[in-house]
Amino acid sequence: MIKFKNYYEILGVTPDSSNAEIKSAYRRLARKYHPDVNPNTAEMFKDITEAYTTLINPEKRKQYNILNGFFETPKTKTTSQKAEQEYKEKTTTPPNREQNIKSSFEKKKDYSEKVFSDTINGIFKEFTKKEQKQQKQPKPEPKNGADITVDITVGIAEALKGTSRTVNVLHTELCPKCKGRKFINGAKCSDCKGTGEKSEYRKITVKIPAKIKNGSKLRLKGEGNHGQNGGKNGDLYINVKIEGNSKVKYDGLNILYNVPITPFEAVLGGDIEVKTLEGNIKLKLPKHTQSGQKFRLSGMGVTQKNKSGDIIITVHIEIPQSLSDDEIKLYEKLKKLSSHNIRENLLND
Ligand SMILES: [Zn+2]
């Protein structure tokens, strides 16, 4: 019968320890118990090496954990995340950390520290090579994060000039407590309840480019939900709706204006000046312009992907609110002079 050995205890680490921590523990123990350093601890060093070679290999560690009931199965699925994390930790593990963890051997006995021999150095190099190879082995399926879509509405003036909006987006991120590992010291992370993810609101400022088309979709790459096991983050899509007013509207790439003209401008025609969001425009009215007549200014609308829309001006005759006595007299004179019956053909085609 094979005797059960607690490899974690032998190395003085925990089932949650990273590869970097295991390696660090092994180095520390080897410095003390390698037979070259201390001939009395050969058996002990055999166990230490056995524990190390098992725990440093993700596949062997998984097998060992399952056989000895160290983790629940979901834990082992995060091996790739761990490997990635450990890679970062290699340089950042605080040196005092290893001093806090005492191996079972150290608790029982006290051996004097000796010089780190060349032989051991050689062993470490070999292990490091093996370990790097093992970390490249196939890992759980990467899962891409989902895209998120948000609708925003902007005014027509903002849309033409360009603006920005801050949106509050609910999205999933790696759990900040367990960093997506799901478990802490063998127990489910209390923050994310073992899912490795947390949903939270995040404020994102979106720049809306000038002359954006109504119904445009802006894409913010990687701002969607968090990917798992090295999968890509989703994207954030912003649907832009442009709200017009009674004077200005958007229609695809065209900008539509409703412009009032006076009765005499309508009759006499001539140049009029129209204030638009893109500056003043001169419009040439023909004689006898009718209310509702449309004028197209080609290519002056919104430009997108080498396509340009038009400005379309619809004029309508508007009577000024206040008229002077002289103006009234002129209208009266005009009324007497006019012989035309404008409603003559009302029922005819
Ligand atoms: Zn967590």
Boltz pocket constraint, residues with backbone or C-beta under 6 A from the ligand:
constraints:
  - pocket:
      binder: B
      contacts: [[A, 175], [A, 176], [A, 177], [A, 178], [A, 179], [A, 180], [A, 181], [A, 182], [A, 189], [A, 190], [A, 191], [A, 192], [A, 193], [A, 194], [A, 195], [A, 196], [A, 197]]
      max_distance: 6.0
